[in-house]
């Protein structure tokens, strides 16, 4: 993972982005996730309290709510 560092290209992203971190993530800290979100124009950031790196499994209700809200805001069903 350390050799696959594309942070310098984050400013080129032109799609809606939601960065979700888990409060107890030991692979990527909340600060690192926030830094990624700050580099992508118009992105959203959310931190799930008590979740680890696999927040979609640790806290599926919170993760799904965040994802559903994000998708509804950026890709409304017509």
N, CA, C and O atoms as a Tripos MOL2 file, in Angstrom:
@<TRIPOS>MOLECULE
protein
  312   311    78     0     0
PROTEIN
NO_CHARGES

@<TRIPOS>ATOM
      1 N           0.8190   -1.1960    0.0000 N.3       1 UNK1
      2 CA          0.0000    0.0000    0.0000 C.3       1 UNK1
      3 C           0.8630    1.2600    0.0000 C.2       1 UNK1
      4 O           0.5050    2.2570   -0.6270 O.2       1 UNK1
      5 N           1.9860    1.2210    0.6920 N.am      2 UNK2
      6 CA          2.8380    2.4070    0.7590 C.3       2 UNK2
      7 C           3.4250    2.7720   -0.5960 C.2       2 UNK2
      8 O           3.7070    3.9440   -0.8450 O.2       2 UNK2
      9 N           3.6130    1.8010   -1.4710 N.am      3 UNK3
     10 CA          4.1710    2.0620   -2.7830 C.3       3 UNK3
     11 C           3.1140    2.4970   -3.7840 C.2       3 UNK3
     12 O           3.4550    2.9970   -4.8560 O.2       3 UNK3
     13 N           1.8650    2.3220   -3.4650 N.am      4 UNK4
     14 CA          0.7630    2.6900   -4.3500 C.3       4 UNK4
     15 C           0.1470    3.9910   -3.8440 C.2       4 UNK4
     16 O          -0.9760    4.0060   -3.3400 O.2       4 UNK4
     17 N           0.8910    5.0700   -3.9860 N.am      5 UNK5
     18 CA          0.4830    6.3640   -3.4520 C.3       5 UNK5
     19 C           0.1080    7.2960   -4.5990 C.2       5 UNK5
     20 O           0.9760    7.7860   -5.3220 O.2       5 UNK5
     21 N          -1.1640    7.5310   -4.7560 N.am      6 UNK6
     22 CA         -1.6590    8.3860   -5.8280 C.3       6 UNK6
     23 C          -2.2210    9.7070   -5.3000 C.2       6 UNK6
     24 O          -2.9920   10.3750   -5.9890 O.2       6 UNK6
     25 N          -1.8390   10.0790   -4.0910 N.am      7 UNK7
     26 CA         -2.3870   11.3080   -3.5090 C.3       7 UNK7
     27 C          -2.1510   12.5290   -4.3850 C.2       7 UNK7
     28 O          -2.9810   13.4380   -4.4000 O.2       7 UNK7
     29 N          -1.0580   12.5730   -5.1010 N.am      8 UNK8
     30 CA         -0.7630   13.7090   -5.9690 C.3       8 UNK8
     31 C          -1.7430   13.8770   -7.1150 C.2       8 UNK8
     32 O          -1.7790   14.9290   -7.7540 O.2       8 UNK8
     33 N          -2.5300   12.8600   -7.3780 N.am      9 UNK9
     34 CA         -3.5000   12.9170   -8.4740 C.3       9 UNK9
     35 C          -4.9310   13.1540   -7.9990 C.2       9 UNK9
     36 O          -5.8410   13.2200   -8.8250 O.2       9 UNK9
     37 N          -5.1510   13.2820   -6.7040 N.am     10 UNK10
     38 CA         -6.5140   13.4370   -6.1850 C.3      10 UNK10
     39 C          -7.1990   14.6920   -6.7050 C.2      10 UNK10
     40 O          -8.4180   14.7040   -6.8790 O.2      10 UNK10
     41 N          -6.4410   15.7360   -6.9520 N.am     11 UNK11
     42 CA         -7.0180   16.9760   -7.4630 C.3      11 UNK11
     43 C          -7.5980   16.8400   -8.8610 C.2      11 UNK11
     44 O          -8.3300   17.7210   -9.3130 O.2      11 UNK11
     45 N          -7.2880   15.7610   -9.5460 N.am     12 UNK12
     46 CA         -7.7950   15.5230  -10.8960 C.3      12 UNK12
     47 C          -9.1700   14.8520  -10.8990 C.2      12 UNK12
     48 O          -9.8180   14.7770  -11.9430 O.2      12 UNK12
     49 N          -9.6120   14.3730   -9.7580 N.am     13 UNK13
     50 CA        -10.8940   13.6660   -9.6760 C.3      13 UNK13
     51 C         -12.0280   14.6540   -9.9170 C.2      13 UNK13
     52 O         -12.0800   15.7130   -9.2910 O.2      13 UNK13
     53 N         -12.9310   14.3070  -10.8210 N.am     14 UNK14
     54 CA        -14.0490   15.1880  -11.1700 C.3      14 UNK14
     55 C         -15.4010   14.5410  -10.8980 C.2      14 UNK14
     56 O         -16.4270   15.0450  -11.3540 O.2      14 UNK14
     57 N         -15.4180   13.4650  -10.1810 N.am     15 UNK15
     58 CA        -16.6650   12.7700   -9.8490 C.3      15 UNK15
     59 C         -17.0030   13.0190   -8.3850 C.2      15 UNK15
     60 O         -16.1100   13.3110   -7.5890 O.2      15 UNK15
     61 N         -18.2690   12.9100   -8.0200 N.am     16 UNK16
     62 CA        -18.6270   13.0280   -6.6060 C.3      16 UNK16
     63 C         -17.9210   11.9360   -5.7990 C.2      16 UNK16
     64 O         -17.8680   10.7790   -6.2160 O.2      16 UNK16
     65 N         -17.3870   12.3130   -4.6560 N.am     17 UNK17
     66 CA        -16.6220   11.3850   -3.8210 C.3      17 UNK17
     67 C         -17.0990   11.4700   -2.3790 C.2      17 UNK17
     68 O         -17.2620   12.5580   -1.8280 O.2      17 UNK17
     69 N         -17.3180   10.3250   -1.7850 N.am     18 UNK18
     70 CA        -17.6180   10.2220   -0.3630 C.3      18 UNK18
     71 C         -16.4940    9.4230    0.2800 C.2      18 UNK18
     72 O         -16.2690    8.2650   -0.0710 O.2      18 UNK18
     73 N         -15.7970   10.0380    1.2130 N.am     19 UNK19
     74 CA        -14.7360    9.3620    1.9570 C.3      19 UNK19
     75 C         -15.2990    9.0360    3.3330 C.2      19 UNK19
     76 O         -15.6790    9.9320    4.0870 O.2      19 UNK19
     77 N         -15.3490    7.7580    3.6510 N.am     20 UNK20
     78 CA        -15.8530    7.3100    4.9500 C.3      20 UNK20
     79 C         -14.7030    6.6790    5.7070 C.2      20 UNK20
     80 O         -13.9850    5.8340    5.1730 O.2      20 UNK20
     81 N         -14.5300    7.0900    6.9520 N.am     21 UNK21
     82 CA        -13.5100    6.4550    7.7880 C.3      21 UNK21
     83 C         -14.1570    5.9280    9.0570 C.2      21 UNK21
     84 O         -15.2020    6.4060    9.4990 O.2      21 UNK21
     85 N         -13.5030    4.9360    9.6230 N.am     22 UNK22
     86 CA        -13.9330    4.4100   10.9090 C.3      22 UNK22
     87 C         -13.0730    5.0100   12.0050 C.2      22 UNK22
     88 O         -11.8580    5.1410   11.8520 O.2      22 UNK22
     89 N         -13.6910    5.3630   13.0830 N.am     23 UNK23
     90 CA        -12.9770    5.9790   14.2090 C.3      23 UNK23
     91 C         -11.8100    5.1080   14.6850 C.2      23 UNK23
     92 O         -10.7780    5.6260   15.1110 O.2      23 UNK23
     93 N         -11.9770    3.8080   14.6110 N.am     24 UNK24
     94 CA        -10.9600    2.8770   15.1170 C.3      24 UNK24
     95 C         -10.1860    2.1770   14.0050 C.2      24 UNK24
     96 O          -9.6220    1.1030   14.2110 O.2      24 UNK24
     97 N         -10.1640    2.7930   12.8340 N.am     25 UNK25
     98 CA         -9.4360    2.2260   11.7010 C.3      25 UNK25
     99 C          -7.9390    2.2660   12.0040 C.2      25 UNK25
    100 O          -7.3870    3.3340   12.2690 O.2      25 UNK25
    101 N          -7.2840    1.1100   11.9670 N.am     26 UNK26
    102 CA         -5.8500    1.0460   12.2490 C.3      26 UNK26
    103 C          -5.0080    1.0400   10.9760 C.2      26 UNK26
    104 O          -3.7800    1.0840   11.0440 O.2      26 UNK26
    105 N          -5.6620    0.9840    9.8130 N.am     27 UNK27
    106 CA         -4.9320    1.0180    8.5500 C.3      27 UNK27
    107 C          -4.7940    2.4490    8.0320 C.2      27 UNK27
    108 O          -3.7150    2.8630    7.6090 O.2      27 UNK27
    109 N          -5.9050    3.2050    8.0680 N.am     28 UNK28
    110 CA         -5.9120    4.6080    7.6690 C.3      28 UNK28
    111 C          -6.5950    5.4060    8.7680 C.2      28 UNK28
    112 O          -7.7360    5.1220    9.1340 O.2      28 UNK28
    113 N          -5.9020    6.3910    9.2840 N.am     29 UNK29
    114 CA         -6.4700    7.2020   10.3680 C.3      29 UNK29
    115 C          -7.5480    8.1390    9.8140 C.2      29 UNK29
    116 O          -7.6210    8.3900    8.6110 O.2      29 UNK29
    117 N          -8.3680    8.6400   10.7140 N.am     30 UNK30
    118 CA         -9.3930    9.6190   10.3280 C.3      30 UNK30
    119 C          -8.7290   10.8520    9.7170 C.2      30 UNK30
    120 O          -9.2640   11.4520    8.7850 O.2      30 UNK30
    121 N          -7.5740   11.2250   10.2400 N.am     31 UNK31
    122 CA         -6.8540   12.3820    9.7040 C.3      31 UNK31
    123 C          -6.4170   12.1370    8.2590 C.2      31 UNK31
    124 O          -6.5060   13.0340    7.4210 O.2      31 UNK31
    125 N          -5.9470   10.9240    7.9680 N.am     32 UNK32
    126 CA         -5.5550   10.5980    6.5980 C.3      32 UNK32
    127 C          -6.7580   10.6270    5.6630 C.2      32 UNK32
    128 O          -6.6630   11.1180    4.5380 O.2      32 UNK32
    129 N          -7.8730   10.1090    6.1190 N.am     33 UNK33
    130 CA         -9.0860   10.1130    5.3050 C.3      33 UNK33
    131 C          -9.5510   11.5460    5.0450 C.2      33 UNK33
    132 O          -9.9730   11.8720    3.9360 O.2      33 UNK33
    133 N          -9.4740   12.3940    6.0590 N.am     34 UNK34
    134 CA         -9.8420   13.7980    5.8810 C.3      34 UNK34
    135 C          -8.9210   14.4820    4.8770 C.2      34 UNK34
    136 O          -9.3790   15.2820    4.0610 O.2      34 UNK34
    137 N          -7.6410   14.1760    4.9290 N.am     35 UNK35
    138 CA         -6.6910   14.7540    3.9760 C.3      35 UNK35
    139 C          -7.0600   14.3680    2.5460 C.2      35 UNK35
    140 O          -6.9830   15.1960    1.6380 O.2      35 UNK35
    141 N          -7.4550   13.1290    2.3460 N.am     36 UNK36
    142 CA         -7.8850   12.6940    1.0080 C.3      36 UNK36
    143 C          -9.1060   13.4930    0.5790 C.2      36 UNK36
    144 O          -9.1580   13.9970   -0.5430 O.2      36 UNK36
    145 N         -10.0790   13.6100    1.4610 N.am     37 UNK37
    146 CA        -11.3000   14.3550    1.1250 C.3      37 UNK37
    147 C         -10.9910   15.8150    0.8070 C.2      37 UNK37
    148 O         -11.6200   16.3970   -0.0770 O.2      37 UNK37
    149 N         -10.0560   16.3990    1.4970 N.am     38 UNK38
    150 CA         -9.7010   17.8040    1.2670 C.3      38 UNK38
    151 C          -9.0490   18.0090   -0.1000 C.2      38 UNK38
    152 O          -9.1250   19.1030   -0.6590 O.2      38 UNK38
    153 N          -8.4230   16.9940   -0.6340 N.am     39 UNK39
    154 CA         -7.7400   17.1050   -1.9260 C.3      39 UNK39
    155 C          -8.6730   16.9530   -3.1140 C.2      39 UNK39
    156 O          -8.3170   17.3290   -4.2310 O.2      39 UNK39
    157 N          -9.8630   16.4070   -2.8920 N.am     40 UNK40
    158 CA        -10.8250   16.2080   -3.9770 C.3      40 UNK40
    159 C         -11.8920   17.2960   -3.8710 C.2      40 UNK40
    160 O         -12.6530   17.3420   -2.9040 O.2      40 UNK40
    161 N         -11.9380   18.1610   -4.8690 N.am     41 UNK41
    162 CA        -12.8940   19.2700   -4.8530 C.3      41 UNK41
    163 C         -14.3230   18.7610   -4.7310 C.2      41 UNK41
    164 O         -14.7390   17.8670   -5.4670 O.2      41 UNK41
    165 N         -15.0690   19.3390   -3.7940 N.am     42 UNK42
    166 CA        -16.4760   19.0050   -3.6380 C.3      42 UNK42
    167 C         -16.7630   17.6710   -2.9890 C.2      42 UNK42
    168 O         -17.9090   17.2220   -2.9840 O.2      42 UNK42
    169 N         -15.7520   17.0290   -2.4440 N.am     43 UNK43
    170 CA        -15.9850   15.7230   -1.8240 C.3      43 UNK43
    171 C         -16.6650   15.8720   -0.4710 C.2      43 UNK43
    172 O         -16.7320   16.9620    0.0960 O.2      43 UNK43
    173 N         -17.1640   14.7540    0.0300 N.am     44 UNK44
    174 CA        -17.7790   14.7040    1.3520 C.3      44 UNK44
    175 C         -16.9730   13.7470    2.2190 C.2      44 UNK44
    176 O         -16.4040   12.7700    1.7310 O.2      44 UNK44
    177 N         -16.9340   14.0450    3.5090 N.am     45 UNK45
    178 CA        -16.2050   13.1980    4.4590 C.3      45 UNK45
    179 C         -17.1270   12.8550    5.6210 C.2      45 UNK45
    180 O         -17.8820   13.6990    6.1040 O.2      45 UNK45
    181 N         -17.0520   11.6140    6.0560 N.am     46 UNK46
    182 CA        -17.8150   11.1880    7.2330 C.3      46 UNK46
    183 C         -16.9790   10.1910    8.0230 C.2      46 UNK46
    184 O         -16.2920    9.3470    7.4480 O.2      46 UNK46
    185 N         -17.0420   10.2950    9.3290 N.am     47 UNK47
    186 CA        -16.3550    9.3710   10.2110 C.3      47 UNK47
    187 C         -17.4110    8.6430   11.0310 C.2      47 UNK47
    188 O         -18.3020    9.2710   11.6030 O.2      47 UNK47
    189 N         -17.3110    7.3130   11.0880 N.am     48 UNK48
    190 CA        -18.2840    6.5150   11.8250 C.3      48 UNK48
    191 C         -17.6920    6.1540   13.1800 C.2      48 UNK48
    192 O         -16.7010    5.4270   13.2470 O.2      48 UNK48
    193 N         -18.2850    6.6510   14.2580 N.am     49 UNK49
    194 CA        -17.7820    6.3380   15.6000 C.3      49 UNK49
    195 C         -17.7950    4.8350   15.8740 C.2      49 UNK49
    196 O         -18.7720    4.1480   15.5750 O.2      49 UNK49
    197 N         -16.7220    4.3440   16.4360 N.am     50 UNK50
    198 CA        -16.6470    2.9560   16.8440 C.3      50 UNK50
    199 C         -16.3070    1.9680   15.7440 C.2      50 UNK50
    200 O         -16.0400    0.8010   16.0310 O.2      50 UNK50
    201 N         -16.3100    2.4050   14.4920 N.am     51 UNK51
    202 CA        -16.0410    1.5000   13.3730 C.3      51 UNK51
    203 C         -14.5500    1.3490   13.1410 C.2      51 UNK51
    204 O         -13.7590    2.2350   13.4670 O.2      51 UNK51
    205 N         -14.1830    0.2140   12.5740 N.am     52 UNK52
    206 CA        -12.8050   -0.0230   12.1810 C.3      52 UNK52
    207 C         -12.6350    0.2190   10.6970 C.2      52 UNK52
    208 O         -13.3840    0.9920   10.1010 O.2      52 UNK52
    209 N         -11.6460   -0.4420   10.0910 N.am     53 UNK53
    210 CA        -11.3640   -0.2490    8.6700 C.3      53 UNK53
    211 C         -12.5090   -0.7540    7.7920 C.2      53 UNK53
    212 O         -12.7750   -0.1760    6.7390 O.2      53 UNK53
    213 N         -13.1730   -1.8000    8.2030 N.am     54 UNK54
    214 CA        -14.2890   -2.3390    7.4310 C.3      54 UNK54
    215 C         -15.6150   -1.8280    7.9860 C.2      54 UNK54
    216 O         -16.4460   -2.5990    8.4650 O.2      54 UNK54
    217 N         -15.7910   -0.5170    7.9110 N.am     55 UNK55
    218 CA        -16.9760    0.1040    8.5100 C.3      55 UNK55
    219 C         -18.2730   -0.4200    7.9040 C.2      55 UNK55
    220 O         -19.3110   -0.4100    8.5660 O.2      55 UNK55
    221 N         -18.2290   -0.8740    6.6660 N.am     56 UNK56
    222 CA        -19.4450   -1.4240    6.0500 C.3      56 UNK56
    223 C         -19.8660   -2.7280    6.7220 C.2      56 UNK56
    224 O         -21.0340   -3.1100    6.6640 O.2      56 UNK56
    225 N         -18.9090   -3.4130    7.3600 N.am     57 UNK57
    226 CA        -19.2260   -4.6360    8.1020 C.3      57 UNK57
    227 C         -19.3870   -4.3690    9.5900 C.2      57 UNK57
    228 O         -20.2380   -4.9720   10.2450 O.2      57 UNK57
    229 N         -18.5580   -3.4540   10.1340 N.am     58 UNK58
    230 CA        -18.6200   -3.1310   11.5650 C.3      58 UNK58
    231 C         -19.9290   -2.4460   11.9480 C.2      58 UNK58
    232 O         -20.5500   -2.7740   12.9580 O.2      58 UNK58
    233 N         -20.3250   -1.5000   11.1260 N.am     59 UNK59
    234 CA        -21.4970   -0.6660   11.4150 C.3      59 UNK59
    235 C         -22.3200   -0.4940   10.1300 C.2      59 UNK59
    236 O         -22.4060    0.6080    9.5890 O.2      59 UNK59
    237 N         -22.9200   -1.5810    9.6470 N.am     60 UNK60
    238 CA        -23.5920   -1.5120    8.3440 C.3      60 UNK60
    239 C         -24.7400   -0.5070    8.2850 C.2      60 UNK60
    240 O         -24.9480    0.1140    7.2430 O.2      60 UNK60
    241 N         -25.4760   -0.3340    9.3520 N.am     61 UNK61
    242 CA        -26.5990    0.6110    9.3150 C.3      61 UNK61
    243 C         -26.1010    2.0370    9.0870 C.2      61 UNK61
    244 O         -26.6430    2.7590    8.2500 O.2      61 UNK61
    245 N         -25.0700    2.4440    9.8310 N.am     62 UNK62
    246 CA        -24.5300    3.7930    9.6820 C.3      62 UNK62
    247 C         -23.8840    3.9670    8.3090 C.2      62 UNK62
    248 O         -24.0830    4.9850    7.6450 O.2      62 UNK62
    249 N         -23.1090    2.9660    7.8890 N.am     63 UNK63
    250 CA        -22.4490    3.0330    6.5900 C.3      63 UNK63
    251 C         -23.4800    3.1480    5.4670 C.2      63 UNK63
    252 O         -23.3490    4.0010    4.5890 O.2      63 UNK63
    253 N         -24.4850    2.3080    5.4920 N.am     64 UNK64
    254 CA        -25.5090    2.3160    4.4430 C.3      64 UNK64
    255 C         -26.2920    3.6140    4.4260 C.2      64 UNK64
    256 O         -26.6570    4.1020    3.3560 O.2      64 UNK64
    257 N         -26.5570    4.1830    5.6000 N.am     65 UNK65
    258 CA        -27.2630    5.4710    5.6500 C.3      65 UNK65
    259 C         -26.4230    6.5590    4.9930 C.2      65 UNK65
    260 O         -26.9340    7.3400    4.1900 O.2      65 UNK65
    261 N         -25.1280    6.6130    5.3340 N.am     66 UNK66
    262 CA        -24.2380    7.6060    4.7280 C.3      66 UNK66
    263 C         -24.1720    7.4380    3.2170 C.2      66 UNK66
    264 O         -24.2680    8.4130    2.4710 O.2      66 UNK66
    265 N         -24.0100    6.2060    2.7740 N.am     67 UNK67
    266 CA        -23.9080    5.9410    1.3460 C.3      67 UNK67
    267 C         -25.2210    6.2520    0.6280 C.2      67 UNK67
    268 O         -25.2080    6.8590   -0.4430 O.2      67 UNK67
    269 N         -26.3330    5.8520    1.1940 N.am     68 UNK68
    270 CA        -27.6440    6.1210    0.5790 C.3      68 UNK68
    271 C         -27.9030    7.6150    0.4640 C.2      68 UNK68
    272 O         -28.3650    8.0890   -0.5740 O.2      68 UNK68
    273 N         -27.6080    8.3580    1.5260 N.am     69 UNK69
    274 CA        -27.8010    9.8150    1.4940 C.3      69 UNK69
    275 C         -26.9180   10.4630    0.4300 C.2      69 UNK69
    276 O         -27.3600   11.3490   -0.3010 O.2      69 UNK69
    277 N         -25.6660   10.0120    0.3520 N.am     70 UNK70
    278 CA        -24.7320   10.5530   -0.6340 C.3      70 UNK70
    279 C         -25.2200   10.2620   -2.0540 C.2      70 UNK70
    280 O         -25.2420   11.1550   -2.9010 O.2      70 UNK70
    281 N         -25.6060    9.0280   -2.3100 N.am     71 UNK71
    282 CA        -26.0760    8.6580   -3.6420 C.3      71 UNK71
    283 C         -27.3500    9.4050   -4.0200 C.2      71 UNK71
    284 O         -27.4990    9.8490   -5.1590 O.2      71 UNK71
    285 N         -28.2610    9.5420   -3.0750 N.am     72 UNK72
    286 CA        -29.5080   10.2650   -3.3500 C.3      72 UNK72
    287 C         -29.2390   11.7400   -3.6640 C.2      72 UNK72
    288 O         -29.9220   12.3330   -4.5000 O.2      72 UNK72
    289 N         -28.2550   12.3230   -3.0010 N.am     73 UNK73
    290 CA        -27.9240   13.7320   -3.2200 C.3      73 UNK73
    291 C         -27.2450   13.9460   -4.5730 C.2      73 UNK73
    292 O         -27.4550   14.9760   -5.2140 O.2      73 UNK73
    293 N         -26.4390   12.9880   -5.0100 N.am     74 UNK74
    294 CA        -25.6590   13.1700   -6.2270 C.3      74 UNK74
    295 C         -26.2040   12.4610   -7.4510 C.2      74 UNK74
    296 O         -25.8890   12.8360   -8.5810 O.2      74 UNK74
    297 N         -27.0170   11.4410   -7.2360 N.am     75 UNK75
    298 CA        -27.5650   10.6510   -8.3340 C.3      75 UNK75
    299 C         -29.0340   10.3490   -8.0770 C.2      75 UNK75
    300 O         -29.4130    9.1880   -7.9210 O.2      75 UNK75
    301 N         -29.8760   11.4040   -8.0330 N.am     76 UNK76
    302 CA        -31.2840   11.1750   -7.7310 C.3      76 UNK76
    303 C         -31.9640   10.3170   -8.7950 C.2      76 UNK76
    304 O         -31.6560   10.4150   -9.9830 O.2      76 UNK76
    305 N         -32.8810    9.4870   -8.3510 N.am     77 UNK77
    306 CA        -33.6700    8.6640   -9.2590 C.3      77 UNK77
    307 C         -34.7500    9.5310   -9.8690 C.2      77 UNK77
    308 O         -35.4730   10.2370   -9.1650 O.2      77 UNK77
    309 N         -34.8490    9.4710  -11.1650 N.am     78 UNK78
    310 CA        -35.8300   10.3230  -11.8670 C.3      78 UNK78
    311 C         -37.0450    9.5400  -12.2510 C.2      78 UNK78
    312 O         -37.9710   10.0900  -12.8460 O.2      78 UNK78
@<TRIPOS>BOND
     1     1     2 1
     2     2     3 1
     3     3     4 2
     4     3     5 am
     5     5     6 1
     6     6     7 1
     7     7     8 2
     8     7     9 am
     9     9    10 1
    10    10    11 1
    11    11    12 2
    12    11    13 am
    13    13    14 1
    14    14    15 1
    15    15    16 2
    16    15    17 am
    17    17    18 1
    18    18    19 1
    19    19    20 2
    20    19    21 am
    21    21    22 1
    22    22    23 1
    23    23    24 2
    24    23    25 am
    25    25    26 1
    26    26    27 1
    27    27    28 2
    28    27    29 am
    29    29    30 1
    30    30    31 1
    31    31    32 2
    32    31    33 am
    33    33    34 1
    34    34    35 1
    35    35    36 2
    36    35    37 am
    37    37    38 1
    38    38    39 1
    39    39    40 2
    40    39    41 am
    41    41    42 1
    42    42    43 1
    43    43    44 2
    44    43    45 am
    45    45    46 1
    46    46    47 1
    47    47    48 2
    48    47    49 am
    49    49    50 1
    50    50    51 1
    51    51    52 2
    52    51    53 am
    53    53    54 1
    54    54    55 1
    55    55    56 2
    56    55    57 am
    57    57    58 1
    58    58    59 1
    59    59    60 2
    60    59    61 am
    61    61    62 1
    62    62    63 1
    63    63    64 2
    64    63    65 am
    65    65    66 1
    66    66    67 1
    67    67    68 2
    68    67    69 am
    69    69    70 1
    70    70    71 1
    71    71    72 2
    72    71    73 am
    73    73    74 1
    74    74    75 1
    75    75    76 2
    76    75    77 am
    77    77    78 1
    78    78    79 1
    79    79    80 2
    80    79    81 am
    81    81    82 1
    82    82    83 1
    83    83    84 2
    84    83    85 am
    85    85    86 1
    86    86    87 1
    87    87    88 2
    88    87    89 am
    89    89    90 1
    90    90    91 1
    91    91    92 2
    92    91    93 am
    93    93    94 1
    94    94    95 1
    95    95    96 2
    96    95    97 am
    97    97    98 1
    98    98    99 1
    99    99   100 2
   100    99   101 am
   101   101   102 1
   102   102   103 1
   103   103   104 2
   104   103   105 am
   105   105   106 1
   106   106   107 1
   107   107   108 2
   108   107   109 am
   109   109   110 1
   110   110   111 1
   111   111   112 2
   112   111   113 am
   113   113   114 1
   114   114   115 1
   115   115   116 2
   116   115   117 am
   117   117   118 1
   118   118   119 1
   119   119   120 2
   120   119   121 am
   121   121   122 1
   122   122   123 1
   123   123   124 2
   124   123   125 am
   125   125   126 1
   126   126   127 1
   127   127   128 2
   128   127   129 am
   129   129   130 1
   130   130   131 1
   131   131   132 2
   132   131   133 am
   133   133   134 1
   134   134   135 1
   135   135   136 2
   136   135   137 am
   137   137   138 1
   138   138   139 1
   139   139   140 2
   140   139   141 am
   141   141   142 1
   142   142   143 1
   143   143   144 2
   144   143   145 am
   145   145   146 1
   146   146   147 1
   147   147   148 2
   148   147   149 am
   149   149   150 1
   150   150   151 1
   151   151   152 2
   152   151   153 am
   153   153   154 1
   154   154   155 1
   155   155   156 2
   156   155   157 am
   157   157   158 1
   158   158   159 1
   159   159   160 2
   160   159   161 am
   161   161   162 1
   162   162   163 1
   163   163   164 2
   164   163   165 am
   165   165   166 1
   166   166   167 1
   167   167   168 2
   168   167   169 am
   169   169   170 1
   170   170   171 1
   171   171   172 2
   172   171   173 am
   173   173   174 1
   174   174   175 1
   175   175   176 2
   176   175   177 am
   177   177   178 1
   178   178   179 1
   179   179   180 2
   180   179   181 am
   181   181   182 1
   182   182   183 1
   183   183   184 2
   184   183   185 am
   185   185   186 1
   186   186   187 1
   187   187   188 2
   188   187   189 am
   189   189   190 1
   190   190   191 1
   191   191   192 2
   192   191   193 am
   193   193   194 1
   194   194   195 1
   195   195   196 2
   196   195   197 am
   197   197   198 1
   198   198   199 1
   199   199   200 2
   200   199   201 am
   201   201   202 1
   202   202   203 1
   203   203   204 2
   204   203   205 am
   205   205   206 1
   206   206   207 1
   207   207   208 2
   208   207   209 am
   209   209   210 1
   210   210   211 1
   211   211   212 2
   212   211   213 am
   213   213   214 1
   214   214   215 1
   215   215   216 2
   216   215   217 am
   217   217   218 1
   218   218   219 1
   219   219   220 2
   220   219   221 am
   221   221   222 1
   222   222   223 1
   223   223   224 2
   224   223   225 am
   225   225   226 1
   226   226   227 1
   227   227   228 2
   228   227   229 am
   229   229   230 1
   230   230   231 1
   231   231   232 2
   232   231   233 am
   233   233   234 1
   234   234   235 1
   235   235   236 2
   236   235   237 am
   237   237   238 1
   238   238   239 1
   239   239   240 2
   240   239   241 am
   241   241   242 1
   242   242   243 1
   243   243   244 2
   244   243   245 am
   245   245   246 1
   246   246   247 1
   247   247   248 2
   248   247   249 am
   249   249   250 1
   250   250   251 1
   251   251   252 2
   252   251   253 am
   253   253   254 1
   254   254   255 1
   255   255   256 2
   256   255   257 am
   257   257   258 1
   258   258   259 1
   259   259   260 2
   260   259   261 am
   261   261   262 1
   262   262   263 1
   263   263   264 2
   264   263   265 am
   265   265   266 1
   266   266   267 1
   267   267   268 2
   268   267   269 am
   269   269   270 1
   270   270   271 1
   271   271   272 2
   272   271   273 am
   273   273   274 1
   274   274   275 1
   275   275   276 2
   276   275   277 am
   277   277   278 1
   278   278   279 1
   279   279   280 2
   280   279   281 am
   281   281   282 1
   282   282   283 1
   283   283   284 2
   284   283   285 am
   285   285   286 1
   286   286   287 1
   287   287   288 2
   288   287   289 am
   289   289   290 1
   290   290   291 1
   291   291   292 2
   292   291   293 am
   293   293   294 1
   294   294   295 1
   295   295   296 2
   296   295   297 am
   297   297   298 1
   298   298   299 1
   299   299   300 2
   300   299   301 am
   301   301   302 1
   302   302   303 1
   303   303   304 2
   304   303   305 am
   305   305   306 1
   306   306   307 1
   307   307   308 2
   308   307   309 am
   309   309   310 1
   310   310   311 1
   311   311   312 2
@<TRIPOS>SUBSTRUCTURE
     1 UNK1         2 RESIDUE 1 A UNK
     2 UNK2         6 RESIDUE 1 A UNK
     3 UNK3        10 RESIDUE 1 A UNK
     4 UNK4        14 RESIDUE 1 A UNK
     5 UNK5        18 RESIDUE 1 A UNK
     6 UNK6        22 RESIDUE 1 A UNK
     7 UNK7        26 RESIDUE 1 A UNK
     8 UNK8        30 RESIDUE 1 A UNK
     9 UNK9        34 RESIDUE 1 A UNK
    10 UNK10       38 RESIDUE 1 A UNK
    11 UNK11       42 RESIDUE 1 A UNK
    12 UNK12       46 RESIDUE 1 A UNK
    13 UNK13       50 RESIDUE 1 A UNK
    14 UNK14       54 RESIDUE 1 A UNK
    15 UNK15       58 RESIDUE 1 A UNK
    16 UNK16       62 RESIDUE 1 A UNK
    17 UNK17       66 RESIDUE 1 A UNK
    18 UNK18       70 RESIDUE 1 A UNK
    19 UNK19       74 RESIDUE 1 A UNK
    20 UNK20       78 RESIDUE 1 A UNK
    21 UNK21       82 RESIDUE 1 A UNK
    22 UNK22       86 RESIDUE 1 A UNK
    23 UNK23       90 RESIDUE 1 A UNK
    24 UNK24       94 RESIDUE 1 A UNK
    25 UNK25       98 RESIDUE 1 A UNK
    26 UNK26      102 RESIDUE 1 A UNK
    27 UNK27      106 RESIDUE 1 A UNK
    28 UNK28      110 RESIDUE 1 A UNK
    29 UNK29      114 RESIDUE 1 A UNK
    30 UNK30      118 RESIDUE 1 A UNK
    31 UNK31      122 RESIDUE 1 A UNK
    32 UNK32      126 RESIDUE 1 A UNK
    33 UNK33      130 RESIDUE 1 A UNK
    34 UNK34      134 RESIDUE 1 A UNK
    35 UNK35      138 RESIDUE 1 A UNK
    36 UNK36      142 RESIDUE 1 A UNK
    37 UNK37      146 RESIDUE 1 A UNK
    38 UNK38      150 RESIDUE 1 A UNK
    39 UNK39      154 RESIDUE 1 A UNK
    40 UNK40      158 RESIDUE 1 A UNK
    41 UNK41      162 RESIDUE 1 A UNK
    42 UNK42      166 RESIDUE 1 A UNK
    43 UNK43      170 RESIDUE 1 A UNK
    44 UNK44      174 RESIDUE 1 A UNK
    45 UNK45      178 RESIDUE 1 A UNK
    46 UNK46      182 RESIDUE 1 A UNK
    47 UNK47      186 RESIDUE 1 A UNK
    48 UNK48      190 RESIDUE 1 A UNK
    49 UNK49      194 RESIDUE 1 A UNK
    50 UNK50      198 RESIDUE 1 A UNK
    51 UNK51      202 RESIDUE 1 A UNK
    52 UNK52      206 RESIDUE 1 A UNK
    53 UNK53      210 RESIDUE 1 A UNK
    54 UNK54      214 RESIDUE 1 A UNK
    55 UNK55      218 RESIDUE 1 A UNK
    56 UNK56      222 RESIDUE 1 A UNK
    57 UNK57      226 RESIDUE 1 A UNK
    58 UNK58      230 RESIDUE 1 A UNK
    59 UNK59      234 RESIDUE 1 A UNK
    60 UNK60      238 RESIDUE 1 A UNK
    61 UNK61      242 RESIDUE 1 A UNK
    62 UNK62      246 RESIDUE 1 A UNK
    63 UNK63      250 RESIDUE 1 A UNK
    64 UNK64      254 RESIDUE 1 A UNK
    65 UNK65      258 RESIDUE 1 A UNK
    66 UNK66      262 RESIDUE 1 A UNK
    67 UNK67      266 RESIDUE 1 A UNK
    68 UNK68      270 RESIDUE 1 A UNK
    69 UNK69      274 RESIDUE 1 A UNK
    70 UNK70      278 RESIDUE 1 A UNK
    71 UNK71      282 RESIDUE 1 A UNK
    72 UNK72      286 RESIDUE 1 A UNK
    73 UNK73      290 RESIDUE 1 A UNK
    74 UNK74      294 RESIDUE 1 A UNK
    75 UNK75      298 RESIDUE 1 A UNK
    76 UNK76      302 RESIDUE 1 A UNK
    77 UNK77      306 RESIDUE 1 A UNK
    78 UNK78      310 RESIDUE 1 A UNK
